[in-house]
Amino acid sequence: FNNVASVLSMALEYGHNAKFIAEPLHLQVVMRKHQKPGPDPFTLEEVEHLLTKFASDRGRDYYEFAFFSGMRPSEMLALKWANVDLRAGSVLVDAALTRGKVKGTKTSAAREIELTSRALRVLERQRKLTQLAGGVVFVGDDGQPFTSTDAPLDRWWKPAMRLSSMRQRDARQTRHTFATICLMAGIKPAWAARQMGHSVEMFYRVYSRWIDHADKGAERRKLDGY
C-alpha cells in the first residue's frame, strides 16, 4: 500500500506545484503504519543442525555462506568471481540482483567484507563448480544462475526447514544470525555493521538487545568497581 501511495503522493505534489491541481491533495495521502518483525536469529547449534538437512550440496554451501558472511540474498546472487579475492580472504560487494536485474546494493554503496573461515571454505568448494565459467559464484543445481531470490528459498531453504523440525523461520534470519553471533563472540558492533552494510546507528537500533546480552555484565561490573 505504501509503495503505491508514495508514488500517488509524488504525482499529486507535482501536479500542485505545477499549478495543475489547485488543492495540495498530496498532503491527504496518509501512509499506513507497519511494525516490522524483529530479529529472530538461530543459535549456532541450530545453524549446524539445519545445514545437515539440505539435500543439495550447493544449497548447503549457499546457506552456510549466508550464515557466516552476513551478505544479503540479493548480493549473494549477484556476487561474481571477479569480486572475490581468496588470497586476501575478502569479497567486494557492489551489486545486487533485484527483480531479475543486477543493480547497485540496497544502500547504493560498495563495501569490502572480510571472509570468516567458514565463508572462505565455502568459496574454496565453489571454485571447482563455477570459477572456470567466470560468472557468478552461486548457481542452482542445474548450473544456471538464479533470476530471483525466491528460487533458493523454494528449492533449498523451505524443504530443509521442514526436515529440521525446528520452529519455522525465513531466510532473512541468516543475516540476523550473523549479527548476533558476532556480538556474542565479542566483536565490536562497528566491525559487524561494516560487514553487513549497515550504519552503526542502525545496527545499534536493530540489535541493541543482543549487544546488551553480549556484555555479560561487564559494564555493570565496571560501575560496581567504581
DOTOR-173758 format. One record per atom (N, C-alpha, C): atom name; z, y, x. Coordinates in Angstrom, 2 decimals. Each point is the difference from the previous one (the first is absolute). Layout:
REM residues N
{CA {Z Y X}}
...
REM end
This chain:
REM residues 226
{N {0.00 -1.20 0.83}}
{CA {0.00 1.20 -0.83}}
{C {0.00 1.25 0.87}}
{N {0.88 0.01 1.01}}
{CA {0.10 1.19 0.85}}
{C {-1.26 0.24 0.81}}
{N {-0.67 -1.09 0.42}}
{CA {-1.26 0.17 0.73}}
{C {-1.04 0.72 -0.85}}
{N {-0.09 -0.39 -1.27}}
{CA {-0.96 0.64 -0.91}}
{C {0.45 1.42 -0.33}}
{N {1.29 0.16 -0.29}}
{CA {0.52 1.31 -0.40}}
{C {-0.15 1.04 1.10}}
{N {0.15 -0.42 1.24}}
{CA {-0.11 0.96 1.10}}
{C {-1.43 0.53 0.12}}
{N {-0.99 -0.86 -0.23}}
{CA {-1.40 0.43 0.04}}
{C {-0.29 0.95 -1.16}}
{N {0.51 -0.36 -1.19}}
{CA {-0.17 0.86 -1.17}}
{C {0.63 1.37 0.24}}
{N {1.19 0.00 0.59}}
{CA {0.70 1.26 0.26}}
{C {-0.80 0.88 0.95}}
{N {-0.56 -0.61 1.05}}
{CA {-0.79 0.78 0.95}}
{C {-1.25 0.59 -0.66}}
{N {-0.64 -0.78 -0.89}}
{CA {-1.19 0.49 -0.68}}
{C {0.34 1.18 -0.91}}
{N {1.12 -0.14 -0.71}}
{CA {0.43 1.09 -0.89}}
{C {0.40 1.24 0.79}}
{N {0.65 -0.21 1.13}}
{CA {0.39 1.14 0.83}}
{C {-1.23 0.72 0.54}}
{N {-1.00 -0.77 0.43}}
{CA {-1.24 0.61 0.47}}
{C {-0.67 0.81 -1.12}}
{N {-0.03 -0.61 -1.21}}
{CA {-0.61 0.69 -1.12}}
{C {0.71 1.30 -0.34}}
{N {1.32 -0.01 0.11}}
{CA {0.77 1.22 -0.28}}
{C {-0.25 1.06 1.07}}
{N {0.03 -0.41 1.27}}
{CA {-0.22 0.96 1.09}}
{C {-1.41 0.57 -0.03}}
{N {-0.95 -0.80 -0.47}}
{CA {-1.40 0.45 -0.06}}
{C {-0.29 0.76 -1.30}}
{N {1.03 0.22 -0.83}}
{CA {-0.12 0.77 -1.25}}
{C {-0.79 -0.75 -1.07}}
{N {-0.17 -1.33 0.16}}
{CA {-0.66 -0.77 -1.04}}
{C {0.97 -0.34 -1.13}}
{N {1.29 -0.10 0.35}}
{CA {1.04 -0.35 -0.96}}
{C {1.02 1.13 0.00}}
{N {0.26 0.52 -1.20}}
{CA {0.89 1.16 -0.09}}
{C {1.46 -0.35 0.29}}
{N {0.44 -1.12 -0.51}}
{CA {1.40 -0.38 0.15}}
{C {0.20 -0.90 1.22}}
{N {1.15 0.11 0.67}}
{CA {0.29 -0.88 1.16}}
{C {0.43 -1.38 -0.46}}
{N {-0.94 -0.73 -0.57}}
{CA {0.32 -1.30 -0.58}}
{C {0.51 -1.01 1.04}}
{N {-0.36 0.22 1.26}}
{CA {0.43 -0.95 1.03}}
{C {1.51 -0.05 0.14}}
{N {0.66 1.07 -0.42}}
{CA {1.46 0.03 0.09}}
{C {0.65 -0.90 -1.05}}
{N {-0.79 -0.40 -1.00}}
{CA {0.53 -0.86 -1.06}}
{C {-0.16 -1.49 0.30}}
{N {-0.68 -0.31 1.10}}
{CA {-0.16 -1.41 0.38}}
{C {1.25 -0.43 0.76}}
{N {0.77 -0.88 -0.60}}
{CA {1.28 -0.42 0.57}}
{C {-0.13 -1.42 0.55}}
{N {0.36 -0.16 1.25}}
{CA {-0.04 -1.32 0.61}}
{C {1.15 -0.86 -0.51}}
{N {-0.24 -1.30 -0.05}}
{CA {1.04 -0.92 -0.40}}
{C {0.84 -0.38 1.22}}
{N {1.27 -0.12 -0.23}}
{CA {0.89 -0.38 1.10}}
{C {0.00 -1.52 0.13}}
{N {-0.01 -0.44 1.24}}
{CA {-0.01 -1.44 0.26}}
{C {0.89 -0.27 1.20}}
{N {0.96 -0.85 -0.18}}
{CA {0.90 -0.35 1.09}}
{C {-0.55 -1.22 0.73}}
{N {-0.39 0.19 1.24}}
{CA {-0.53 -1.10 0.77}}
{C {1.11 -1.00 0.32}}
{N {-0.32 -1.29 -0.04}}
{CA {1.02 -0.99 0.38}}
{C {0.36 0.15 1.47}}
{N {1.26 -0.18 0.31}}
{CA {0.45 0.13 1.38}}
{C {-0.37 -1.21 0.83}}
{N {0.25 0.05 1.29}}
{CA {-0.29 -1.14 0.88}}
{C {0.77 -1.25 -0.43}}
{N {-0.65 -1.13 0.10}}
{CA {0.63 -1.29 -0.30}}
{C {-0.40 -0.97 1.12}}
{N {0.46 0.25 1.22}}
{CA {-0.50 -0.74 1.16}}
{C {0.49 -1.45 0.05}}
{N {-0.69 -0.78 0.80}}
{CA {0.39 -1.38 0.28}}
{C {0.98 -0.01 1.18}}
{N {0.85 -1.00 0.04}}
{CA {0.80 -0.23 1.21}}
{C {-0.88 -0.74 1.00}}
{N {0.44 -0.04 1.24}}
{CA {-0.77 -0.75 1.01}}
{C {-0.13 -1.46 -0.38}}
{N {1.07 -0.57 -0.54}}
{CA {-0.02 -1.41 -0.41}}
{C {-1.03 -0.22 -1.11}}
{N {-0.08 0.95 -0.94}}
{CA {-0.98 -0.11 -1.08}}
{C {-1.42 0.14 0.54}}
{N {-0.19 0.88 0.97}}
{CA {-1.32 0.15 0.61}}
{C {-0.46 -1.31 0.61}}
{N {0.87 -0.62 0.79}}
{CA {-0.37 -1.25 0.66}}
{C {-0.29 -1.09 -1.03}}
{N {0.78 -0.05 -1.06}}
{CA {-0.22 -1.01 -1.05}}
{C {-1.33 0.23 -0.69}}
{N {-0.30 1.25 -0.34}}
{CA {-1.25 0.31 -0.69}}
{C {-1.21 -0.34 0.86}}
{N {0.08 0.26 1.28}}
{CA {-1.15 -0.26 0.88}}
{C {-0.35 -1.48 0.08}}
{N {0.95 -0.87 -0.31}}
{CA {-0.29 -1.44 0.01}}
{C {-0.75 -0.43 -1.25}}
{N {-0.13 0.88 -0.99}}
{CA {-0.60 -0.38 -1.27}}
{C {-1.46 0.39 -0.14}}
{N {-0.57 0.59 1.03}}
{CA {-1.42 0.37 -0.05}}
{C {-0.85 -1.21 0.35}}
{N {-0.89 -0.36 -0.90}}
{CA {-0.88 -1.14 0.25}}
{C {-1.07 0.35 1.03}}
{N {-0.33 1.28 0.11}}
{CA {-1.04 0.47 0.91}}
{C {0.62 0.56 1.28}}
{N {-0.49 -0.45 1.15}}
{CA {0.47 0.57 1.28}}
{C {-0.34 1.48 0.09}}
{N {-1.16 0.37 -0.52}}
{CA {-0.40 1.40 0.05}}
{C {0.91 0.85 -0.89}}
{N {0.36 -0.56 -1.14}}
{CA {0.91 0.71 -0.88}}
{C {1.38 0.16 0.62}}
{N {0.46 -1.05 0.67}}
{CA {1.31 0.06 0.66}}
{C {-0.01 1.04 1.10}}
{N {-1.06 0.03 0.80}}
{CA {-0.09 0.99 1.07}}
{C {-0.07 1.43 -0.56}}
{N {-0.76 0.15 -1.06}}
{CA {-0.17 1.33 -0.61}}
{C {1.36 0.55 -0.42}}
{N {0.79 -0.80 -0.70}}
{CA {1.27 0.51 -0.51}}
{C {1.10 0.00 1.06}}
{N {-0.11 -0.85 1.00}}
{CA {0.95 0.11 1.11}}
{C {-0.22 1.33 0.72}}
{N {-1.26 0.37 0.17}}
{CA {-0.31 1.28 0.63}}
{C {0.51 1.16 -0.86}}
{N {-0.15 -0.13 -1.32}}
{CA {0.49 1.04 -0.91}}
{C {1.51 0.17 0.12}}
{N {0.72 -1.10 0.04}}
{CA {1.46 0.06 0.09}}
{C {0.47 0.61 1.32}}
{N {-0.71 -0.27 1.08}}
{CA {0.51 0.39 1.32}}
{C {-0.78 1.14 0.66}}
{N {-0.88 0.64 -0.76}}
{CA {-0.68 1.20 0.52}}
{C {0.33 1.23 -0.83}}
{N {0.29 -0.19 -1.29}}
{CA {0.29 1.12 -0.87}}
{C {-1.23 0.74 -0.49}}
{N {-1.19 -0.53 0.26}}
{CA {-1.23 0.68 -0.42}}
{C {-0.22 -0.17 -1.50}}
{N {-0.69 0.96 -0.60}}
{CA {-0.38 -0.09 -1.40}}
{C {-1.12 -1.04 -0.16}}
{N {-0.06 -0.69 -1.16}}
{CA {-1.10 -0.96 -0.21}}
{C {-1.38 0.62 0.19}}
{N {-0.19 1.21 -0.50}}
{CA {-1.31 0.66 0.12}}
{C {-0.35 0.26 1.47}}
{N {1.03 0.25 0.82}}
{CA {-0.23 0.23 1.43}}
{C {-0.32 -1.30 0.72}}
{N {0.66 -1.08 -0.41}}
{CA {-0.25 -1.30 0.63}}
{C {-1.42 -0.48 -0.25}}
{N {-0.49 0.20 -1.22}}
{CA {-1.34 -0.47 -0.33}}
{C {-1.08 0.80 0.70}}
{N {0.32 1.23 0.40}}
{CA {-0.97 0.84 0.71}}
{C {0.15 -0.07 1.51}}
{N {1.01 -0.74 0.47}}
{CA {0.27 -0.06 1.44}}
{C {-1.13 -0.72 0.74}}
{N {-0.58 0.67 1.00}}
{CA {-1.08 -0.57 0.79}}
{C {0.49 -0.33 1.40}}
{N {-0.68 -0.96 0.60}}
{CA {0.37 -0.40 1.36}}
{C {-0.16 1.14 1.00}}
{N {-0.88 0.93 -0.29}}
{CA {-0.19 1.14 0.89}}
{C {1.27 0.85 0.10}}
{N {0.88 -0.13 -0.98}}
{CA {1.24 0.78 -0.02}}
{C {1.21 -0.79 0.48}}
{N {-0.23 -1.21 0.49}}
{CA {1.09 -0.86 0.46}}
{C {0.02 -0.05 1.52}}
{N {1.16 0.24 0.59}}
{CA {0.18 -0.10 1.44}}
{C {1.07 -1.05 0.26}}
{N {-0.44 -1.24 0.20}}
{CA {0.95 -1.10 0.18}}
{C {0.77 0.13 1.31}}
{N {-0.64 0.54 1.02}}
{CA {0.69 0.13 1.28}}
{C {1.15 1.00 -0.10}}
{N {-0.24 1.11 -0.69}}
{CA {1.05 1.00 -0.18}}
{C {0.93 -0.36 -1.14}}
{N {-0.42 -0.95 -0.84}}
{CA {0.82 -0.37 -1.15}}
{C {0.07 1.08 -1.04}}
{N {-1.15 0.61 -0.29}}
{CA {-0.01 1.11 -0.96}}
{C {-1.25 -0.07 -0.88}}
{N {0.08 0.70 -1.12}}
{CA {-1.11 0.08 -0.95}}
{C {-0.15 1.45 -0.44}}
{N {-1.23 0.48 -0.04}}
{CA {-0.28 1.34 -0.52}}
{C {-0.34 -0.14 -1.49}}
{N {0.81 0.61 -0.84}}
{CA {-0.22 -0.04 -1.45}}
{C {-0.64 1.32 -0.42}}
{N {-1.28 -0.05 -0.34}}
{CA {-0.70 1.24 -0.36}}
{C {-0.88 -0.14 -1.23}}
{N {0.11 -1.15 -0.71}}
{CA {-0.84 -0.22 -1.17}}
{C {0.71 -0.89 -1.00}}
{N {-0.48 0.05 -1.24}}
{CA {0.56 -0.82 -1.08}}
{C {-1.12 -0.36 -0.96}}
{N {0.08 -1.20 -0.56}}
{CA {-0.97 -0.45 -1.00}}
{C {0.52 0.37 -1.38}}
{N {-0.65 0.96 -0.64}}
{CA {0.44 0.50 -1.30}}
{C {-1.15 -0.07 -0.99}}
{N {0.21 -0.74 -1.09}}
{CA {-1.02 -0.16 -1.04}}
{C {-1.34 -0.44 0.59}}
{N {0.07 -0.95 0.92}}
{CA {-1.21 -0.58 0.56}}
{C {-0.65 0.80 1.10}}
{N {0.58 1.16 0.36}}
{CA {-0.59 0.83 1.04}}
{C {1.02 0.27 1.10}}
{N {-0.47 0.04 1.22}}
{CA {0.87 0.30 1.14}}
{C {0.11 1.51 0.13}}
{N {1.22 0.49 -0.09}}
{CA {0.26 1.43 0.08}}
{C {1.11 0.25 1.01}}
{N {0.48 1.23 0.05}}
{CA {1.14 0.31 0.85}}
{C {1.28 -0.61 -0.55}}
{N {1.05 0.08 0.77}}
{CA {1.28 -0.56 -0.43}}
{C {0.57 0.80 -1.16}}
{N {1.03 -0.55 -0.63}}
{CA {0.62 0.65 -1.15}}
{C {0.52 1.39 0.34}}
{N {0.49 0.16 1.23}}
{CA {0.55 1.30 0.43}}
{C {-1.05 0.87 0.68}}
{N {-1.24 -0.49 0.07}}
{CA {-1.10 0.74 0.66}}
{C {0.30 0.28 1.46}}
{N {0.77 -0.88 0.62}}
{CA {0.34 0.17 1.42}}
{C {-0.03 -1.36 0.68}}
{N {-0.62 -0.06 1.17}}
{CA {-0.02 -1.23 0.78}}
{C {1.34 -0.14 0.74}}
{N {0.38 -1.23 0.27}}
{CA {1.23 -0.24 0.76}}
{C {-0.18 -1.26 0.84}}
{N {0.68 -0.04 1.11}}
{CA {0.00 -1.19 0.85}}
{C {1.33 -0.71 -0.18}}
{N {-0.06 -1.29 -0.28}}
{CA {1.24 -0.74 -0.20}}
{C {0.19 -1.01 1.12}}
{N {1.25 -0.23 0.36}}
{CA {0.35 -1.02 0.97}}
{C {0.16 -1.33 -0.73}}
{N {-0.61 -1.03 0.52}}
{CA {0.04 -1.29 -0.66}}
{C {1.27 -0.77 0.39}}
{N {0.67 -0.54 -1.01}}
{CA {1.10 -0.90 0.28}}
{C {-0.57 -1.31 0.55}}
{N {0.84 -0.82 0.60}}
{CA {-0.47 -1.26 0.58}}
{C {-0.61 -0.90 -1.07}}
{N {0.57 0.02 -1.22}}
{CA {-0.55 -0.83 -1.07}}
{C {-1.38 0.49 -0.42}}
{N {-0.15 1.30 -0.12}}
{CA {-1.30 0.55 -0.38}}
{C {-1.04 -0.24 1.09}}
{N {0.43 0.11 1.24}}
{CA {-0.93 -0.22 1.12}}
{C {-0.48 -1.45 0.04}}
{N {0.89 -0.94 -0.27}}
{CA {-0.40 -1.42 0.00}}
{C {-1.00 -0.29 -1.12}}
{N {0.15 0.69 -1.13}}
{CA {-0.97 -0.17 -1.08}}
{C {-1.38 0.45 0.47}}
{N {-0.08 1.14 0.67}}
{CA {-1.30 0.49 0.46}}
{C {-0.60 -0.91 1.07}}
{N {0.85 -0.62 0.82}}
{CA {-0.51 -0.95 0.99}}
{C {-0.65 -1.18 -0.70}}
{N {0.58 -0.44 -1.12}}
{CA {-0.60 -1.11 -0.75}}
{C {-1.29 0.45 -0.69}}
{N {-0.02 1.23 -0.48}}
{CA {-1.18 0.51 -0.68}}
{C {-1.19 0.19 0.93}}
{N {0.27 0.19 1.27}}
{CA {-1.09 0.19 0.98}}
{C {-1.02 -1.12 -0.08}}
{N {0.50 -1.24 -0.15}}
{CA {-0.89 -1.16 -0.02}}
{C {-0.87 -0.04 -1.26}}
{N {0.44 0.71 -1.03}}
{CA {-0.69 -0.07 -1.28}}
{C {-0.95 1.15 -0.25}}
{N {0.36 1.20 0.42}}
{CA {-0.78 1.16 -0.43}}
{C {-0.41 0.96 1.11}}
{N {0.57 -0.12 1.21}}
{CA {-0.29 1.02 1.01}}
{C {-1.46 0.00 0.45}}
{N {-0.60 -1.16 0.11}}
{CA {-1.39 -0.06 0.46}}
{C {-0.94 0.74 -0.94}}
{N {0.32 -0.01 -1.28}}
{CA {-0.84 0.71 -0.97}}
{C {0.09 1.50 0.19}}
{N {1.10 0.47 0.62}}
{CA {0.14 1.41 0.32}}
{C {0.28 0.91 -1.18}}
{N {0.33 -0.59 -1.14}}
{CA {0.26 0.81 -1.18}}
{C {1.48 0.13 -0.28}}
{N {0.38 -0.30 -1.24}}
{CA {1.39 0.12 -0.39}}
{C {0.81 -1.18 0.51}}
{N {1.29 0.22 0.11}}
{CA {0.90 -1.03 0.53}}
{C {0.25 -1.10 -1.03}}
{N {0.27 0.39 -1.24}}
{CA {0.38 -0.96 -1.03}}
{C {-1.12 -0.21 -1.02}}
{N {-0.33 -1.27 -0.23}}
{CA {-1.02 -0.36 -0.98}}
{C {0.55 -1.12 -0.88}}
{N {-0.74 -0.32 -1.05}}
{CA {0.42 -1.05 -0.92}}
{C {-0.28 -1.38 0.56}}
{N {0.36 -1.02 -0.77}}
{CA {-0.23 -1.38 0.43}}
{C {-1.49 -0.31 0.12}}
{N {-0.82 0.79 -0.69}}
{CA {-1.45 -0.19 0.09}}
{C {-0.61 0.74 1.18}}
{N {0.84 0.68 0.79}}
{CA {-0.49 0.72 1.16}}
{C {-0.56 1.37 -0.30}}
{N {0.08 0.42 -1.26}}
{CA {-0.55 1.28 -0.40}}
{C {1.10 1.06 -0.10}}
{N {-0.32 1.25 0.36}}
{CA {0.98 1.08 -0.14}}
{C {0.37 0.20 -1.47}}
{N {1.21 0.45 -0.22}}
{CA {0.44 0.28 -1.35}}
{C {-0.57 1.34 -0.49}}
{N {-0.22 0.08 -1.30}}
{CA {-0.51 1.24 -0.59}}
{C {1.08 0.74 -0.77}}
{N {1.17 -0.61 -0.17}}
{CA {1.10 0.67 -0.69}}
{C {1.31 -0.63 0.44}}
{N {1.09 0.71 -0.24}}
{CA {1.33 -0.51 0.35}}
{C {0.48 -1.04 -1.01}}
{N {-0.71 -0.15 -1.11}}
{CA {0.41 -0.98 -1.01}}
{C {-0.29 -1.43 0.45}}
{N {-1.06 -0.17 0.79}}
{CA {-0.42 -1.35 0.38}}
{C {1.07 -0.77 0.79}}
{N {0.60 0.57 1.04}}
{CA {1.06 -0.74 0.70}}
{C {1.19 -0.32 -0.91}}
{N {0.28 0.89 -0.95}}
{CA {1.09 -0.25 -0.95}}
{C {-0.29 -1.23 -0.84}}
{N {-1.18 -0.04 -0.58}}
{CA {-0.35 -1.09 -0.92}}
{C {-0.18 -1.33 0.74}}
{N {-0.59 0.05 1.19}}
{CA {-0.32 -1.24 0.71}}
{C {1.18 -0.55 0.79}}
{N {0.82 0.88 0.52}}
{CA {1.05 -0.44 0.93}}
{C {1.42 0.30 -0.47}}
{N {0.27 1.26 -0.33}}
{CA {1.38 0.41 -0.27}}
{C {0.59 -0.65 -1.24}}
{N {-0.68 0.11 -1.13}}
{CA {0.54 -0.49 -1.26}}
{C {0.23 -1.51 0.01}}
{N {-0.93 -0.82 0.49}}
{CA {0.29 -1.44 0.06}}
{C {1.19 -0.33 0.91}}
{N {0.11 0.69 1.13}}
{CA {1.12 -0.26 0.91}}
{C {1.33 0.40 -0.63}}
{N {0.01 1.12 -0.70}}
{CA {1.23 0.43 -0.66}}
{C {0.44 -1.01 -1.05}}
{N {-0.96 -0.55 -0.75}}
{CA {0.36 -0.99 -1.02}}
{C {0.58 -1.26 0.64}}
{N {-0.58 -0.42 1.12}}
{CA {0.48 -1.21 0.67}}
{C {1.35 0.21 0.68}}
{N {0.33 1.24 0.32}}
{CA {1.23 0.29 0.73}}
{C {1.25 -0.18 -0.86}}
{N {-0.15 0.07 -1.33}}
{CA {1.13 -0.07 -0.93}}
{C {0.96 1.17 0.15}}
{N {-0.41 1.04 0.71}}
{CA {0.83 1.18 0.15}}
{C {-0.27 0.98 -1.13}}
{N {0.87 0.97 -0.14}}
{CA {-0.20 1.06 -0.97}}
{C {-1.33 0.69 0.29}}
{N {-0.81 0.17 -1.03}}
{CA {-1.34 0.55 0.18}}
{C {0.04 1.47 0.41}}
{N {-0.75 0.31 1.04}}
{CA {-0.14 1.37 0.46}}
{C {-1.45 0.23 0.43}}
{N {-0.43 1.26 -0.05}}
{CA {-1.39 0.27 0.36}}
{C {-0.12 0.20 1.51}}
{N {-1.25 0.02 0.45}}
{CA {-0.26 0.04 1.44}}
{C {0.31 1.34 0.64}}
{N {0.26 1.03 -0.81}}
{CA {0.40 1.28 0.59}}
{C {1.34 -0.13 0.71}}
{N {0.74 -1.03 -0.35}}
{CA {1.31 -0.18 0.64}}
{C {-0.12 -0.41 1.48}}
{N {-1.20 -0.33 0.45}}
{CA {-0.15 -0.31 1.44}}
{C {0.32 1.23 0.83}}
{N {-0.48 1.17 -0.44}}
{CA {0.30 1.24 0.73}}
{C {1.48 0.35 -0.10}}
{N {0.56 -0.15 -1.19}}
{CA {1.42 0.27 -0.17}}
{C {0.83 -0.94 0.87}}
{N {-0.45 -1.24 0.10}}
{CA {0.71 -0.97 0.83}}
{C {-0.03 0.41 1.46}}
{N {-1.17 0.43 0.48}}
{CA {-0.11 0.46 1.38}}
{C {0.97 1.15 0.26}}
{N {0.05 0.95 -0.92}}
{CA {0.87 1.16 0.17}}
{C {1.46 -0.41 0.06}}
{N {0.42 -0.86 -0.92}}
{CA {1.41 -0.38 -0.04}}
{C {0.38 -0.90 1.18}}
{N {-0.93 -0.83 0.46}}
{CA {0.27 -0.81 1.19}}
{C {0.21 0.90 1.21}}
{N {-0.83 1.04 0.11}}
{CA {0.17 0.95 1.09}}
{C {1.39 0.62 -0.03}}
{N {0.43 0.41 -1.18}}
{CA {1.30 0.66 -0.12}}
{C {1.14 -0.95 0.31}}
{N {-0.07 -1.22 -0.50}}
{CA {1.08 -0.96 0.24}}
{C {0.04 -0.42 1.47}}
{N {-1.14 0.15 0.69}}
{CA {-0.04 -0.32 1.43}}
{C {0.48 1.17 0.85}}
{N {0.33 1.12 -0.63}}
{CA {0.50 1.15 0.74}}
{C {-1.08 0.93 0.52}}
{N {-1.25 -0.16 -0.50}}
{CA {-1.10 0.85 0.44}}
{C {0.20 1.41 -0.53}}
{N {-0.38 0.99 0.78}}
{CA {0.11 1.38 -0.45}}
{C {-0.96 0.23 -1.18}}
{N {0.49 0.63 -1.08}}
{CA {-0.87 0.26 -1.15}}
{C {-1.27 0.75 0.35}}
{N {0.06 0.90 0.98}}
{CA {-1.20 0.77 0.37}}
{C {-1.10 -0.91 0.53}}
{N {0.37 -1.03 0.78}}
{CA {-0.99 -0.94 0.54}}
{C {-0.62 -0.80 -1.13}}
{N {0.83 -0.51 -0.90}}
{CA {-0.49 -0.80 -1.12}}
{C {-0.91 0.84 -0.89}}
{N {0.38 1.24 -0.25}}
{CA {-0.81 0.89 -0.84}}
{C {-1.37 0.23 0.63}}
{N {-0.02 0.19 1.31}}
{CA {-1.26 0.23 0.70}}
{C {-0.90 -1.24 -0.07}}
{N {0.59 -1.19 0.13}}
{CA {-0.77 -1.23 -0.10}}
{C {-0.67 -0.12 -1.36}}
{N {0.72 0.39 -1.05}}
{CA {-0.47 -0.20 -1.36}}
{C {-0.87 1.14 -0.52}}
{N {-0.06 1.10 0.74}}
{CA {-0.78 1.13 -0.47}}
{C {0.74 0.85 -1.01}}
{N {1.34 -0.07 0.02}}
{CA {0.83 0.83 -0.87}}
{C {0.46 1.23 0.77}}
{N {0.34 1.04 -0.74}}
{CA {0.77 1.07 0.61}}
{C {1.43 -0.49 0.11}}
{N {0.76 0.56 0.94}}
{CA {1.39 -0.41 0.15}}
{C {0.78 0.31 -1.27}}
{N {-0.32 1.14 -0.63}}
{CA {0.70 0.39 -1.23}}
{C {-0.22 -1.02 -1.10}}
{N {-1.24 -0.45 -0.16}}
{CA {-0.30 -0.98 -1.04}}
{C {0.68 -1.33 0.32}}
{N {-0.01 -0.37 1.27}}
{CA {0.62 -1.26 0.40}}
{C {1.49 0.01 -0.35}}
{N {0.68 1.10 0.30}}
{CA {1.42 0.10 -0.32}}
{C {0.22 -0.06 -1.52}}
{N {-0.90 0.64 -0.74}}
{CA {0.16 0.04 -1.45}}
{C {-0.16 -1.39 -0.62}}
{N {-0.98 -0.76 0.47}}
{CA {-0.28 -1.31 -0.59}}
{C {1.00 -1.05 0.45}}
{N {0.42 0.08 1.28}}
{CA {0.80 -1.09 0.57}}
{C {1.43 0.41 0.35}}
{N {0.49 1.05 -0.64}}
{CA {1.34 0.50 0.34}}
{C {1.06 -1.06 -0.19}}
{N {-0.14 -0.85 -1.02}}
{CA {1.02 -1.03 -0.26}}
{C {0.07 -0.99 1.16}}
{N {-1.13 -0.36 0.57}}
{CA {-0.01 -0.96 1.10}}
{C {0.43 0.67 1.31}}
{N {-0.30 1.29 0.13}}
{CA {0.48 0.72 1.17}}
{C {1.52 0.00 0.02}}
{N {0.60 0.21 -1.16}}
{CA {1.46 -0.03 -0.09}}
{C {0.55 -1.38 0.33}}
{N {-0.67 -1.05 -0.51}}
{CA {0.48 -1.37 0.26}}
{C {-0.17 -0.38 1.48}}
{N {-1.10 0.48 0.60}}
{CA {-0.25 -0.34 1.40}}
{C {1.04 0.61 0.93}}
{N {0.62 1.04 -0.48}}
{CA {1.04 0.67 0.79}}
{C {1.18 -0.91 0.33}}
{N {0.27 -0.97 -0.92}}
{CA {1.07 -0.99 0.20}}
{C {1.35 0.65 0.31}}
{N {0.24 1.17 -0.55}}
{CA {1.30 0.65 0.17}}
{C {0.15 0.81 1.27}}
{N {-1.07 0.11 0.81}}
{CA {0.10 0.69 1.29}}
{C {0.36 1.47 -0.18}}
{N {-0.66 0.65 -0.97}}
{CA {0.28 1.43 -0.21}}
{C {1.43 0.22 -0.50}}
{N {0.47 -0.89 -0.88}}
{CA {1.37 0.13 -0.48}}
{C {1.00 -0.18 1.13}}
{N {-0.32 -0.94 0.91}}
{CA {0.92 -0.23 1.13}}
{C {0.04 1.21 0.93}}
{N {-1.14 0.69 0.14}}
{CA {0.02 1.24 0.81}}
{C {0.95 1.02 -0.60}}
{N {-0.08 0.15 -1.33}}
{CA {0.86 0.95 -0.68}}
{C {1.47 -0.40 0.11}}
{N {0.26 -1.29 -0.18}}
{CA {1.37 -0.48 0.13}}
{C {0.51 0.24 1.41}}
{N {-0.83 -0.23 0.99}}
{CA {0.42 0.19 1.37}}
{C {0.29 1.46 0.30}}
{N {-0.78 0.89 -0.60}}
{CA {0.22 1.43 0.20}}
{C {1.33 0.42 -0.65}}
REM end
